[in-house]
Amino acid sequence: MRGNLFRKTFLTALLLAPATLWLVVFLVLPFIAIAIFSVGERAPEGGYQAALTFTQYANLPARATAFWNTMLLAPVGALACLLVAYPVAYYLALRAPQRWRLILLALIVIPFWTSLLMRTYAWMYILGGRGIPALLAYVGIEDLRLINTPGAVLLGIVYGYLPLMILPIYVSLERLDRRLLEASADLGATPLSTFLGVTLRLSLPGVMTGFSLVMILLLGEYLIPTLLGGGKVFFIGNALVDLFLQSRNWPFGSAIAITLVLVSVVVLVVANRISTRLSGARRVDLI
């Protein structure tokens, strides 16, 4: 009995060893290194100098603008993605003909295979002076600036991260038991009540998964604010690039990175608790 248990435990440990080693080397050790850097000091020539101080964390308000922009535009961008993605996922899962679903899903995913840099450059042209503003100038709407604004950054966020929001929601809706929708209608529930009480509630795990995924990626976003924000919309990712590559203040950049990781963990915990509470352990209200 003990021999079988030992063999099973050993086999499980052996199977988990490669993944565990990968996580330790590429996740745990870098995180420990960044944590050590964050309590150090900037060397006179730049970089890291060994010390034990929390001065870098006390200086976090110096980058308050980057934190404010990120904490404001990241959830707004994730919410905008959700508002666009849910109707699309709903149509694909519950309304689109079966023979067309795979094709429609491919049309959503294929642009995601293209480099985000190339797609963002395309939006720079569309929103730039020779794009939409030039077309609007022909009808008398002049001096309209679309590029280098928070609106341009939000548009780039929605376009860039939309597939990541659609797919988890689609999976939740595609697995939905259609008999629950029929039972809701048979019991006299209105279409709106059926949607809120059955469809939306049972798809909340996918909604929260997509929202959390997009939100966490946006917390560290660098490319879209740089190209579509033109340096006027500064995210935490932009601050990290500046501190590590230009100012060479590794301890301060590490403190910001640690804070960003903690915020991401909080987002995951809150999203998981909201999903669990609102889904009501699969209890649904039919009327």
C-alpha positions as CSV (number, residue, x, y, z in Angstrom):
1,M,0.0,0.0,0.0
2,R,2.7,2.4,1.0
3,G,4.8,1.3,-2.0
4,N,2.0,2.2,-4.4
5,L,1.4,5.5,-2.7
6,F,5.2,6.3,-2.9
7,R,5.3,5.4,-6.6
8,K,2.3,7.6,-7.4
9,T,3.8,10.5,-5.5
10,F,7.1,10.0,-7.2
11,L,5.5,9.8,-10.6
12,T,3.5,12.9,-9.9
13,A,6.6,14.8,-8.8
14,L,8.5,13.6,-11.8
15,L,5.7,14.8,-14.2
16,L,5.5,18.2,-12.4
17,A,9.3,18.7,-12.3
18,P,9.8,20.3,-15.7
19,A,7.0,22.8,-15.2
20,T,8.1,23.6,-11.7
21,L,11.7,24.1,-12.8
22,W,10.5,26.4,-15.6
23,L,8.4,28.5,-13.2
24,V,11.3,28.7,-10.6
25,V,13.9,29.8,-13.2
26,F,11.8,32.2,-15.3
27,L,9.3,33.5,-12.7
28,V,10.3,33.0,-9.1
29,L,14.1,33.8,-9.4
30,P,13.5,37.0,-11.5
31,F,10.9,38.1,-9.0
32,I,13.3,37.6,-6.1
33,A,16.0,39.6,-8.0
34,I,13.6,42.5,-8.6
35,A,12.5,42.4,-5.0
36,I,16.2,42.6,-3.9
37,F,16.9,45.5,-6.3
38,S,13.8,47.4,-5.0
39,V,15.4,47.8,-1.5
40,G,18.8,48.9,-2.9
41,E,20.1,52.2,-4.1
42,R,21.0,53.6,-7.4
43,A,24.7,53.4,-8.1
44,P,26.6,56.6,-8.9
45,E,27.0,55.5,-12.5
46,G,23.5,54.0,-12.7
47,G,22.2,50.6,-12.0
48,Y,22.0,48.8,-8.7
49,Q,24.0,49.3,-5.5
50,A,23.5,46.9,-2.5
51,A,21.6,48.5,0.4
52,L,18.6,47.9,2.6
53,T,16.3,50.8,2.4
54,F,12.6,51.4,1.5
55,T,13.3,54.9,0.1
56,Q,12.3,53.7,-3.4
57,Y,8.8,52.8,-2.2
58,A,8.5,56.1,-0.4
59,N,9.3,57.8,-3.8
60,L,6.4,56.1,-5.6
61,P,4.3,59.3,-5.6
62,A,6.9,60.8,-7.9
63,R,5.4,58.6,-10.7
64,A,1.8,59.4,-9.6
65,T,0.8,60.5,-13.1
66,A,1.8,57.1,-14.6
67,F,0.0,55.3,-11.9
68,W,-3.1,57.4,-12.3
69,N,-3.2,57.0,-16.0
70,T,-2.8,53.3,-15.7
71,M,-5.3,52.8,-12.9
72,L,-7.8,54.9,-14.9
73,L,-7.3,53.8,-18.5
74,A,-6.6,50.1,-17.8
75,P,-10.0,49.3,-16.2
76,V,-11.8,51.6,-18.7
77,G,-10.1,49.9,-21.6
78,A,-10.9,46.5,-20.2
79,L,-14.5,47.5,-19.7
80,A,-14.7,48.9,-23.3
81,C,-13.3,45.6,-24.6
82,L,-16.0,43.8,-22.6
83,L,-18.8,45.9,-24.0
84,V,-17.7,45.2,-27.5
85,A,-16.7,41.6,-27.0
86,Y,-19.8,40.3,-25.2
87,P,-22.3,40.9,-28.1
88,V,-19.8,39.3,-30.5
89,A,-19.3,36.3,-28.3
90,Y,-23.0,36.0,-27.7
91,Y,-23.8,36.0,-31.4
92,L,-21.0,33.4,-32.2
93,A,-22.1,31.0,-29.4
94,L,-25.9,31.3,-29.4
95,R,-27.0,32.8,-32.7
96,A,-24.5,32.1,-35.5
97,P,-25.1,29.0,-37.7
98,Q,-23.0,26.1,-36.7
99,R,-21.3,25.8,-40.0
100,W,-20.1,29.5,-39.9
101,R,-18.8,29.5,-36.3
102,L,-15.3,28.3,-37.0
103,I,-14.9,30.7,-39.9
104,L,-16.1,33.6,-37.8
105,L,-13.8,32.7,-34.9
106,A,-10.9,32.5,-37.4
107,L,-11.7,36.0,-38.6
108,I,-11.5,37.2,-35.1
109,V,-8.3,35.4,-34.2
110,I,-6.3,35.9,-37.5
111,P,-5.6,39.6,-37.0
112,F,-4.2,38.7,-33.6
113,W,-1.4,36.7,-35.4
114,T,-0.1,40.0,-36.9
115,S,2.4,42.0,-34.9
116,L,0.8,44.4,-32.5
117,L,3.4,46.9,-33.6
118,M,2.2,46.8,-37.2
119,R,-1.5,47.0,-36.2
120,T,-0.7,50.0,-34.0
121,Y,1.2,51.8,-36.7
122,A,-1.9,51.3,-39.0
123,W,-4.0,53.1,-36.4
124,M,-1.4,55.8,-36.2
125,Y,-2.0,56.5,-39.9
126,I,-5.8,56.2,-39.6
127,L,-6.0,58.6,-36.7
128,G,-3.2,60.9,-37.9
129,G,-3.4,64.0,-40.1
130,R,-3.7,62.0,-43.3
131,G,-6.3,59.7,-42.0
132,I,-9.8,60.4,-40.6
133,P,-9.0,64.1,-39.8
134,A,-8.1,64.6,-43.5
135,L,-11.4,63.1,-44.6
136,L,-13.4,65.1,-42.1
137,A,-11.7,68.3,-43.3
138,Y,-13.4,67.8,-46.7
139,V,-16.8,68.1,-45.0
140,G,-15.8,71.2,-43.1
141,I,-14.8,69.6,-39.8
142,E,-11.3,71.0,-39.3
143,D,-8.6,71.1,-36.6
144,L,-9.8,67.7,-35.2
145,R,-7.0,65.9,-33.4
146,L,-7.5,62.2,-32.8
147,I,-3.9,61.0,-32.4
148,N,-1.9,61.5,-29.1
149,T,-5.1,61.5,-27.0
150,P,-6.5,59.2,-24.3
151,G,-9.3,58.3,-26.8
152,A,-6.7,57.1,-29.3
153,V,-5.1,55.0,-26.6
154,L,-8.4,53.5,-25.6
155,L,-9.2,52.7,-29.3
156,G,-5.9,51.0,-29.7
157,I,-6.5,49.0,-26.5
158,V,-9.9,47.8,-27.6
159,Y,-8.6,46.8,-31.0
160,G,-5.4,45.1,-29.7
161,Y,-6.9,43.1,-26.9
162,L,-10.4,42.3,-28.2
163,P,-9.7,38.7,-29.1
164,L,-8.5,38.0,-25.6
165,M,-11.8,39.2,-24.3
166,I,-14.0,37.4,-26.8
167,L,-12.6,33.9,-26.5
168,P,-13.2,33.3,-22.8
169,I,-16.7,34.7,-23.0
170,Y,-17.4,32.6,-26.1
171,V,-16.3,29.4,-24.3
172,S,-18.6,30.1,-21.4
173,L,-21.6,30.8,-23.6
174,E,-20.9,27.9,-25.9
175,R,-21.0,25.5,-22.9
176,L,-24.3,27.0,-21.7
177,D,-27.1,24.4,-21.4
178,R,-29.7,25.6,-23.9
179,R,-32.4,23.8,-21.9
180,L,-32.1,26.4,-19.2
181,L,-33.0,29.1,-21.7
182,E,-36.0,27.1,-22.8
183,A,-37.1,26.5,-19.2
184,S,-36.9,30.2,-18.5
185,A,-39.1,31.0,-21.4
186,D,-41.6,28.2,-20.5
187,L,-41.8,29.7,-17.0
188,G,-42.8,33.1,-18.4
189,A,-39.6,35.0,-18.1
190,T,-39.0,37.9,-20.5
191,P,-36.0,37.7,-22.8
192,L,-34.3,40.4,-20.6
193,S,-34.9,38.4,-17.4
194,T,-33.6,35.2,-19.1
195,F,-30.5,37.1,-20.3
196,L,-29.8,38.6,-16.9
197,G,-30.8,35.6,-14.7
198,V,-29.4,32.8,-16.9
199,T,-27.2,33.8,-19.7
200,L,-25.2,36.6,-18.1
201,R,-24.9,34.9,-14.7
202,L,-23.6,31.6,-16.1
203,S,-21.2,33.3,-18.4
204,L,-19.7,35.4,-15.6
205,P,-16.6,33.1,-15.2
206,G,-15.7,33.8,-18.8
207,V,-16.4,37.5,-18.4
208,M,-14.2,37.8,-15.3
209,T,-11.5,35.7,-16.9
210,G,-11.4,37.9,-20.0
211,F,-11.6,41.1,-18.0
212,S,-8.8,40.0,-15.6
213,L,-6.6,38.9,-18.5
214,V,-7.0,42.1,-20.4
215,M,-6.7,44.2,-17.2
216,I,-3.4,42.6,-16.1
217,L,-1.9,43.0,-19.6
218,L,-2.9,46.6,-19.7
219,L,-1.3,47.3,-16.4
220,G,2.1,46.7,-18.0
221,E,1.2,48.1,-21.5
222,Y,3.9,50.1,-23.1
223,L,3.6,50.1,-26.9
224,I,0.1,51.5,-27.4
225,P,0.5,54.5,-25.1
226,T,3.9,55.3,-26.7
227,L,2.6,55.2,-30.3
228,L,-1.0,56.4,-30.0
229,G,-0.5,58.6,-26.9
230,G,2.6,60.3,-28.3
231,G,4.3,60.6,-24.8
232,K,1.3,62.5,-23.5
233,V,-0.5,59.5,-22.1
234,F,2.0,57.9,-19.8
235,F,1.5,54.3,-18.4
236,I,3.5,52.5,-15.7
237,G,5.1,50.5,-18.5
238,N,6.5,53.7,-20.0
239,A,7.8,54.7,-16.6
240,L,9.6,51.3,-16.2
241,V,11.3,51.7,-19.6
242,D,12.4,55.2,-18.7
243,L,13.8,54.1,-15.3
244,F,15.6,50.9,-16.5
245,L,16.9,52.0,-19.9
246,Q,17.3,55.8,-19.7
247,S,17.6,57.0,-16.1
248,R,19.2,53.6,-15.1
249,N,17.5,53.9,-11.7
250,W,17.0,50.1,-11.3
251,P,16.0,50.2,-7.6
252,F,13.2,52.7,-8.2
253,G,12.1,50.8,-11.3
254,S,12.1,47.6,-9.4
255,A,9.9,49.1,-6.6
256,I,7.4,50.2,-9.3
257,A,7.5,46.7,-10.8
258,I,6.9,45.0,-7.4
259,T,4.0,47.4,-6.8
260,L,2.6,46.5,-10.3
261,V,2.8,42.8,-9.5
262,L,0.9,43.3,-6.2
263,V,-1.8,45.3,-8.0
264,S,-2.1,42.5,-10.5
265,V,-2.5,39.9,-7.7
266,V,-5.2,42.1,-6.1
267,V,-7.0,42.3,-9.5
268,L,-7.0,38.5,-9.8
269,V,-8.2,37.9,-6.3
270,V,-11.0,40.5,-6.6
271,A,-12.1,39.2,-10.0
272,N,-12.2,35.6,-8.7
273,R,-14.3,36.6,-5.7
274,I,-16.7,38.6,-7.7
275,S,-17.1,35.8,-10.2
276,T,-17.8,33.3,-7.5
277,R,-20.2,35.5,-5.6
278,L,-22.2,36.7,-8.7
279,S,-22.4,33.2,-10.3
280,G,-24.0,32.0,-7.1
281,A,-22.6,28.5,-7.5
282,R,-24.7,28.0,-10.6
283,R,-28.0,29.1,-8.9
284,V,-30.1,30.9,-11.5
285,D,-33.2,33.0,-11.2
286,L,-35.5,32.0,-14.1
287,I,-38.1,34.8,-13.5
